Amino acid sequence: MAERIEEVMTREPRTVTTSEPLTDAARAMRDADIGDLIVLDGQTVAGIVTDRDIVVRGIAEGRDPRSTRVGEVCTSDPTTLEPGQGIDEAIETMRRLDVRRLPVVEGGRPVGIVSLGDLAVERDSDSALADISAASPNN
């Protein structure tokens, strides 16, 4: 059984800058078949943006996705984890903050991302969430 974040995180997370338009973020998610991107300001983690953020905070609010910047709709200043931190600490952090994913950083730079699904697969492999998270995409 894994004990540290680095054992379950997705490595080499996809990123986008705060100044990129929502259309670029949406295309990056589509192309990688993912629902979130770590948002960078330079090399520093500035936020996290999800497909839901783009829809709810962007398009549903009537913003033009070609001119609205990722930094305008992302969740800013997210809590981060380090690769050596424990899985139980990640679970508690997600529970306390009511979030589904956390960037993993080392030396201030993103090295991974861990999701609620990653943790479910590791700690509760018989759960419905683990089954869904482990399944192949069904585009």
C-alpha positions in Angstrom: 0.0 0.0 0.0 1.3 3.4 -1.0 2.1 5.8 1.8 3.4 9.0 0.0 1.8 11.3 -2.5 4.6 10.7 -5.0 3.5 7.0 -5.2 0.0 7.9 -6.4 0.2 11.3 -8.1 0.0 11.9 -11.8 3.5 13.1 -12.8 4.3 15.8 -15.3 1.0 17.6 -14.9 -0.4 19.7 -17.7 -0.1 23.5 -17.1 -1.4 26.7 -18.5 -0.4 30.3 -17.7 -2.7 32.9 -16.2 -2.6 35.0 -19.3 -3.7 32.3 -21.8 -7.3 32.5 -23.1 -9.9 30.0 -22.0 -10.0 28.5 -25.5 -6.3 27.4 -25.1 -7.0 25.8 -21.7 -10.1 24.0 -23.1 -8.1 22.7 -26.0 -5.3 21.5 -23.8 -7.8 19.6 -21.6 -9.5 18.1 -24.7 -6.2 17.0 -26.2 -5.0 15.4 -23.0 -8.4 14.0 -22.0 -8.2 15.7 -18.6 -10.5 18.0 -16.7 -8.0 20.3 -15.0 -4.8 22.2 -15.5 -2.3 23.7 -13.0 -2.1 27.5 -13.6 1.3 29.1 -13.6 2.5 32.6 -13.1 6.0 32.3 -14.5 7.2 29.0 -12.9 5.1 29.4 -9.7 1.7 27.7 -9.1 -0.9 30.4 -9.2 -4.0 28.3 -9.4 -5.9 25.5 -10.8 -8.5 25.6 -13.5 -11.1 22.9 -14.3 -13.4 22.3 -17.2 -16.2 23.3 -14.8 -14.5 26.6 -14.0 -14.4 27.4 -17.7 -18.1 26.7 -18.1 -19.5 28.1 -14.9 -17.2 31.1 -14.2 -16.5 31.8 -17.9 -19.1 30.9 -20.5 -22.2 30.9 -18.2 -21.3 34.4 -17.1 -21.3 35.5 -20.7 -17.5 35.9 -21.0 -15.8 35.6 -24.4 -13.6 32.5 -24.1 -11.2 33.9 -26.7 -10.5 37.0 -24.7 -11.1 35.9 -21.1 -7.8 34.8 -19.5 -7.4 31.7 -17.4 -6.4 33.8 -14.4 -9.8 35.4 -14.4 -11.7 32.1 -13.7 -9.2 29.8 -12.0 -9.2 29.0 -8.3 -6.3 31.1 -7.2 -3.6 30.3 -4.6 -4.4 26.6 -4.2 -3.2 24.5 -1.3 -0.3 22.4 -2.5 1.3 19.2 -1.4 4.9 18.0 -1.6 5.8 14.5 -3.1 7.0 13.1 0.3 3.9 14.0 2.2 1.6 11.2 3.4 -1.5 10.0 1.6 -3.5 10.4 4.8 -2.5 14.0 5.0 -3.7 14.5 1.4 -7.0 12.9 2.3 -7.5 15.1 5.3 -6.5 18.2 3.4 -9.0 17.4 0.6 -11.7 16.7 3.2 -11.0 19.9 5.2 -10.9 22.1 2.1 -13.6 20.3 0.2 -11.5 20.0 -3.0 -11.1 17.1 -5.5 -7.5 17.7 -6.6 -4.3 19.3 -5.3 -1.1 20.3 -7.1 2.1 18.6 -6.0 5.1 20.9 -5.9 8.8 20.6 -5.3 10.9 23.7 -4.9 7.8 25.7 -5.8 7.4 24.0 -9.2 4.7 21.6 -10.1 5.8 18.0 -10.4 2.4 16.3 -10.2 -1.2 16.5 -9.3 -3.2 14.2 -7.0 -7.0 13.7 -7.3 -9.6 12.3 -5.0 -9.9 9.5 -7.5 -6.2 8.7 -7.2 -6.6 8.4 -3.5 -9.8 6.3 -3.8 -8.1 3.8 -6.1 -5.3 3.5 -3.5 -7.2 3.4 -0.3 -10.7 2.2 -1.2 -10.3 0.1 -4.3 -13.8 -1.4 -4.0 -15.6 1.9 -4.0 -17.6 3.2 -6.9 -15.3 6.2 -7.1 -12.3 4.0 -7.4 -14.0 2.0 -10.2 -14.9 5.1 -12.1 -11.4 6.6 -11.6 -9.7 3.5 -12.8 -11.9 3.0 -15.9 -10.7 4.0 -19.3 -12.0 7.2 -20.7 -15.3 6.8 -22.7 -15.2 9.8 -24.9 
